[in-house]
């Protein structure tokens, strides 16, 4: 029998919950490099990392206070070996830093993307504008 490849990341979904414990939304997708270059589509809080990744790619950048996980994941590139479990791995409050200061989060993601060789400043600005518009529409519609 052929041995299973060693995985870099294993991740699942996150259920965002209200302060009362009501599930507001499920989130998290499988690794897709094309989508990751636009926005973080994986639920980092529901992720397990192979220790080797930190040896090979370094630690989280301390200069990023909200989106350091995204910057780290972008360093892995398209060749990351991943597995996705379509199960809820984490229950998470809906008022974390990436949601409570969405403007700062989006600006930080734009800075990270602009520095990445596979994205660059023009695409980063386009991604920023799209994310900003989507956030405004969700807010206006009352969608979490």
N, C-alpha and C positions, 0 to 999 in steps of 0.2 A: 504494500500500500504506500502511496505517495504521502510524504509528510506535509502537514499544514504549513503554509508560509508564516513567518513571524510577523505579527501585526504591529503597526505603529500606533494606531488609535482604535479604540472601541467606544462607540457612543450610541446613545439612545435618545429618547425624547424627554422633554421637561413639561410638567404641568404647572402653569402659573396659577397661583391661588390668591384669593382675596384674604383680607385679615380675618374674615369669618370662616375661612377654610373652603370656600366655594371655588371650584375649578373654573377659571376664566377662559383659558386657552391652552391648547397643546401646541408645542413647538419643537422643531428639530427635524433635520433631514439628513440623508446620507451624504457622504463626501462627494462633491461634484466641483472639480477645479474651476470650471467656467463660471459657475454660480458663486464660488468663493471669491473670485476676483471682483465680483460686484458687491458682495455683502457676506457677512458671516451667516451661513445657513445651517451650521451644526450647533447643537446645544452644548456649549463648552462645559457648563455645570454638570452635564450628564455624560462626561467623557472620562475615559481612562487612557493615560499616556504610557507608552513603553518608556522606561527610564532611559534607555539608549538615546531617545530623541534629544534629551537635554545635553547629553554628552556630544552628540553630533551637530546640534543646531543652536546650542546656547540656552540661556534662561530667558524668561520673560523680560522685556525691556522695561526698566523701572520708570522711564520717562512717560510711559503710557499708563495713566491711572484708571482708565475705563476699558480700553480696547487692547490691552497688552496681550490677551489671549489670542485675539484675531491676528495681530502682528506676528506672533509666534507661529500660528498655524499657516500663515502665508509663506513663512520661511521654509516650510516642508515641501511646498511645490506640488506639482501634479502627480508625482510618483508616490505619494503617501499610500501605504498599505493599510486599509481600514476595514472595519466591519460595523454595520449598523444594525442595532436591535430596535425594532419598531415597538418598543415598550417604554413606558414611563420609568425613567431612572431616578428622577428627582422631582420633589414638590418644591416649588420656589415662590417666594413672595413676589408680588407684582410691582413692588416699589423699589427695586434695586437701582444702583447708580446709573446704569445704562438707560433706564426709563425715567428716572426722576430728573436727570439732567441730559435729556435727549440731544439738545443742541451741542453740548460739549462732546457727547459721544459721537455724533455725526462728524463734527469737525476733526476729532481725533482719528476716526476711520479715514477721513479724506487725507489727512497728513500721512498716515501709514500707507495708504494706497498710492499716493503720489510718489513716495520713495521706492515703491516696489518695481523692479524692472519689467515685470509682466503686466503692469497696470499703467503707471505713469501719471503725471499731473492732469492731463486733459481728460483721460478716462475717469480719474478720481473725482474731478469736478462734476462730470456728468453723473456718476454714481451718487455723489453727494446730493445733487439737485433732485434726482429721482427719489432717493430715500427721504429727503425733506418733504417733497410733495406727498409721498405715500403716508408719511407720519401725520401731515396736516389733514389729509382726507380721512384717515382712521380716527383722528381726534374729532373732526366735525361730525362724523357718523356715529361717534360713541363706541367705536370698536376698540377693544384692548389690543 
